[in-house]
């Protein structure tokens, strides 16, 4: 208590005034620009609703066929395809199909957004040490700050719904994409770049013809981690109106429904394992192809 009494009362008053000023400023900002931000994100909301309805309303055999084809293209493993089919059949049998499709929709859209935004930022960091110095602390904050903290401004600006949940998921999931893209490009052998320069390649040709293809294993490792982190946010995003497997898990926690929480939690784990194995296998195939090309 003596430690607290050392601070002057005037300093505490100034701190309270600062907090009130920040709150008042953010409320004014949300009132002035909240509607404009909602209009800006409206096309994204329409796309999310359309994609979720597409997955939910498409007959399950067609969905299983498409998922099996994607798993085969990524892993080239019949064991992986069989395991995936078994997981989704069990999910359907346990009446979790619609929630699983909603979760697939938000994770897919969040991953696409993270790749679309994170890839250029990672390239910028690889190109400029100054950009890396500026962006790295921001990524550190995004990864370490509790997810409930940045839910507050997102909800204050956009309210409850799918778009705020998607933004929260992207904030949490995008750092690995940025970091591993930057790392992958920086790890490209300088001798390879010098050879490309000797053949008259400009920066764009070196970037898209040499650096990004050689960095693809690292980039797909970033995609893998982004998907895993997006799935880990499913339950938290359900607190602000995002449909999916997180909703019954949250309901189970609130009402102590052990069976409901366990089944939906295991469904999330099954999705995570499928995404993880397929993306890792695809990354290893890219790495093997890169090594074969280097050997030739």
C-alpha positions in Angstrom: 0.0 0.0 0.0 2.9 2.4 0.7 3.9 1.9 -3.0 0.5 3.2 -4.1 0.6 6.2 -1.9 3.8 7.4 -3.4 2.0 8.4 -6.6 0.5 11.9 -6.4 -3.2 12.4 -6.6 -2.8 14.8 -9.5 -1.1 12.0 -11.6 -4.0 9.7 -11.0 -6.5 12.4 -12.0 -4.6 13.0 -15.3 -4.6 9.3 -16.0 -8.4 9.2 -15.5 -8.8 12.2 -17.7 -6.7 10.5 -20.4 -8.8 7.3 -20.3 -12.0 9.4 -20.5 -10.6 11.3 -23.5 -9.6 8.1 -25.3 -13.1 6.6 -24.7 -14.8 9.7 -25.8 -12.6 10.0 -28.9 -13.3 6.4 -29.9 -17.0 6.8 -29.4 -17.0 9.9 -31.5 -15.0 8.0 -34.2 -17.4 5.1 -34.2 -20.4 7.4 -34.5 -18.9 9.3 -37.3 -17.3 6.5 -39.4 -19.1 3.3 -38.1 -21.7 3.4 -40.8 -19.1 4.0 -43.5 -17.1 1.1 -42.3 -20.1 -1.1 -42.3 -20.8 -0.1 -45.9 -17.2 -0.8 -46.8 -17.4 -4.3 -45.4 -20.8 -5.0 -46.8 -19.6 -6.8 -50.0 -17.4 -9.0 -47.7 -20.5 -9.8 -45.6 -22.5 -10.7 -48.7 -19.8 -13.0 -49.9 -19.5 -14.7 -46.5 -23.3 -15.3 -46.3 -23.3 -16.6 -49.9 -20.4 -19.0 -49.3 -21.9 -20.3 -46.1 -25.3 -20.9 -47.7 -23.5 -22.6 -50.6 -21.8 -25.1 -48.3 -24.8 -25.6 -46.1 -27.4 -26.0 -48.9 -25.2 -28.1 -51.3 -26.1 -31.8 -51.0 -23.6 -33.6 -48.7 -22.4 -36.1 -51.3 -21.3 -33.3 -53.6 -19.5 -31.5 -50.7 -17.8 -34.7 -49.7 -16.7 -35.2 -53.3 -15.2 -31.7 -53.6 -13.5 -32.0 -50.2 -12.1 -35.4 -51.2 -10.8 -34.0 -54.5 -9.1 -31.1 -52.7 -7.5 -33.5 -50.1 -6.2 -35.7 -52.9 -4.8 -32.8 -54.8 -3.0 -31.6 -51.6 -1.8 -34.8 -50.2 -1.9 -37.4 -53.0 -2.7 -40.0 -50.3 -5.7 -42.3 -50.3 -5.3 -42.8 -46.6 -5.8 -39.1 -46.1 -8.8 -39.1 -48.3 -10.4 -42.1 -46.5 -9.7 -40.5 -43.1 -11.3 -37.2 -44.2 -14.4 -38.9 -45.5 -14.7 -40.9 -42.3 -14.4 -37.7 -40.2 -17.1 -35.9 -42.2 -19.4 -38.8 -42.2 -19.2 -39.1 -38.4 -19.8 -35.3 -38.2 -22.9 -35.6 -40.3 -24.1 -38.6 -38.3 -23.8 -36.7 -35.1 -25.8 -33.8 -36.5 -23.0 -31.3 -36.7 -23.0 -30.8 -40.4 -24.4 -27.3 -40.7 -22.1 -25.9 -37.9 -19.1 -27.6 -39.6 -19.9 -26.0 -42.9 -20.3 -22.6 -41.3 -16.9 -23.1 -39.6 -15.4 -24.2 -42.9 -16.8 -21.0 -44.5 -15.3 -18.6 -42.1 -11.9 -20.4 -41.9 -11.7 -20.5 -45.7 -12.6 -16.8 -46.1 -10.3 -15.8 -43.3 -7.4 -17.8 -44.8 -8.0 -16.2 -48.2 -8.0 -12.7 -46.7 -4.9 -13.4 -44.6 -3.0 -14.7 -47.7 -4.2 -11.7 -49.8 -3.1 -9.2 -47.2 -0.2 -11.1 -45.6 1.7 -12.1 -48.8 2.3 -8.5 -50.0 3.2 -7.3 -46.5 5.7 -10.2 -46.2 7.2 -9.3 -49.6 7.5 -5.7 -48.4 9.3 -6.8 -45.3 11.7 -9.0 -47.3 12.4 -6.1 -49.6 13.0 -3.4 -47.0 14.8 -3.7 -43.6 13.1 -0.5 -42.5 9.6 -2.0 -43.2 10.6 -5.1 -41.3 11.7 -3.0 -38.3 8.4 -1.2 -38.3 6.1 -4.1 -39.0 7.7 -6.7 -36.7 6.6 -5.0 -33.4 3.1 -4.7 -34.8 3.0 -8.5 -35.5 4.3 -9.1 -32.0 1.5 -7.1 -30.5 -1.1 -8.9 -32.7 0.2 -12.3 -31.6 0.5 -11.6 -27.9 -2.4 -9.3 -27.0 -5.4 -11.3 -25.6 -8.0 -11.8 -28.2 -10.8 -10.4 -26.0 -9.0 -7.1 -26.0 -9.1 -6.4 -29.7 -12.7 -7.7 -29.8 -13.7 -4.6 -27.9 -12.9 -2.0 -30.6 -14.1 -4.3 -33.4 -17.5 -4.8 -31.8 -17.8 -1.1 -30.9 -17.1 -0.1 -34.6 -19.1 -2.9 -36.4 -21.4 -4.4 -33.8 -22.2 -8.1 -33.5 -22.0 -10.2 -36.6 -20.0 -12.2 -39.1 -17.7 -9.4 -40.3 -16.5 -8.4 -36.8 -15.8 -12.0 -36.1 -13.9 -12.4 -39.4 -11.8 -9.3 -38.7 -10.9 -10.7 -35.2 -10.0 -14.0 -36.7 -7.8 -12.3 -39.3 -6.0 -10.1 -36.8 -5.1 -13.2 -34.8 -4.2 -15.5 -37.7 -2.3 -13.2 -40.2 1.1 -12.8 -38.4 2.4 -16.3 -39.3 1.6 -15.6 -43.0 3.5 -12.4 -42.9 6.5 -13.7 -41.0 7.0 -16.9 -43.0 6.6 -15.1 -46.3 9.3 -12.6 -45.2 11.5 -15.5 -44.0 11.1 -17.6 -47.1 12.0 -14.8 -49.5 15.0 -13.8 -47.4 16.3 -17.4 -47.4 16.5 -17.5 -51.2 20.2 -18.1 -52.1 21.9 -14.9 -53.2 23.8 -16.8 -55.9 20.5 -17.7 -57.5 19.4 -14.0 -57.5 22.8 -13.0 -58.9 22.4 -15.5 -61.7 18.9 -14.1 -62.5 20.3 -10.6 -62.5 23.1 -11.8 -64.9 20.4 -13.0 -67.3 18.8 -9.6 -67.3 15.9 -10.2 -65.0 14.4 -7.1 -63.4 13.0 -7.0 -59.8 9.5 -8.1 -60.8 10.8 -11.1 -62.8 13.1 -12.1 -59.9 10.3 -11.8 -57.4 7.7 -13.8 -59.3 10.0 -16.1 -61.2 12.7 -16.9 -58.6 12.0 -15.7 -55.1 8.3 -16.6 -54.6 8.6 -20.1 -56.3 11.6 -20.9 -54.1 9.9 -19.6 -51.0 6.7 -21.5 -51.6 7.4 -24.2 -48.9 7.8 -21.5 -46.3 4.8 -19.6 -47.6 2.6 -22.8 -47.4 4.0 -23.3 -43.8 2.6 -19.8 -43.1 -0.8 -20.8 -44.7 -0.8 -23.9 -42.5 -0.2 -21.9 -39.3 -2.8 -19.3 -40.4 -5.4 -22.0 -40.8 -4.6 -23.5 -37.4 -4.8 -20.1 -35.7 -8.1 -19.3 -37.4 -9.6 -22.6 -36.2 -8.4 -21.8 -32.7 -10.4 -18.6 -32.8 -13.7 -20.3 -33.7 -15.0 -20.5 -30.2 -14.1 -16.9 -29.3 -15.6 -15.6 -32.6 -18.8 -17.3 -31.7 -19.1 -14.8 -28.8 -19.7 -12.0 -31.2 -22.2 -13.7 -33.5 -20.2 -16.0 -35.8 -22.0 -19.2 -36.6 -20.2 -22.5 -36.5 -18.9 -25.2 -34.2 -17.9 -22.6 -31.6 -21.6 -21.8 -30.8 -22.5 -25.2 -29.3 -19.1 -25.3 -27.5 -19.8 -21.9 -25.9 -23.3 -23.1 -25.0 -21.9 -26.3 -23.5 -19.5 -24.3 -21.4 -22.3 -22.0 -20.2 -24.7 -24.8 -19.4 -22.3 -27.6 -18.5 -23.3 -29.9 -21.4 -20.3 -32.2 -21.4 -21.4 -34.4 -24.4 -22.3 -31.4 -26.6 -19.0 -29.6 -25.9 -16.9 -32.8 -26.3 -18.5 -33.7 -29.7 -18.2 -30.2 -31.2 -14.7 -29.8 -29.7 -13.6 -33.0 -31.3 -15.1 -31.9 -34.6 -12.9 -28.8 -34.5 -9.9 -31.0 -33.7 -10.7 -33.2 -36.7 -10.9 -30.2 -39.0 -7.6 -28.9 -37.6 -5.9 -32.3 -38.2 -7.2 -32.6 -41.7 -6.1 -29.0 -42.7 -2.7 -29.5 -40.9 -1.9 -32.9 -42.6 -3.0 -31.8 -46.1 -1.1 -28.5 -46.0 2.0 -30.0 -44.5 2.0 -32.8 -47.1 1.6 -30.3 -49.9 4.4 -28.2 -48.5 6.7 -31.2 -48.3 5.9 -32.0 -51.9 6.8 -28.5 -52.9 10.1 -28.8 -51.0 10.8 -32.1 -52.8 10.1 -30.6 -56.1 12.3 -27.7 -55.3 15.2 -30.0 -54.3 14.8 -32.0 -57.5 14.9 -28.8 -59.6 18.0 -27.7 -57.7 19.6 -31.1 -58.3 19.0 -30.9 -62.0 
